[in-house]
Amino acid sequence: MDIRGDADGRLNFSAYDSGVDQLAWIVESGLMQRELWETVKRQGNITLFCPAQPGSWTSARTPYR
């Protein structure tokens, strides 16, 4: 990967030079969110309250109910 910037700035990233197959992966955020959620649901030491509704919430400026 070759990145060029202002004032002749340049970065060159090479998976080959780094001794790895890939430098990174691009994953659609919805897929990542779903996998993270499923992983959390499988944990025995986490209690999920979902869907949760707060009884009330008060702001310093405006009360909400």
QUILIN-V539286 format. One record per pair of residues at least 6 apart in sequence whose ideal C-beta (glycine too) atoms are under 6 Angstrom apart, sorted by the first residue. I is the first residue (numbers start at 1). GAP is how many residues later the second one is. D is the distance in whole Angstrom. If there is no record, write none. Layout:
# QUILIN-V539286
i:I gap:GAP d:D
i:I gap:GAP d:D
This chain:
# QUILIN-V539286
i:1 gap:12 d:4
i:2 gap:10 d:5
i:3 gap:8 d:4
i:4 gap:6 d:5
i:13 gap:10 d:6
i:15 gap:7 d:6
i:15 gap:8 d:5
i:40 gap:6 d:6
i:56 gap:9 d:5
i:57 gap:7 d:5
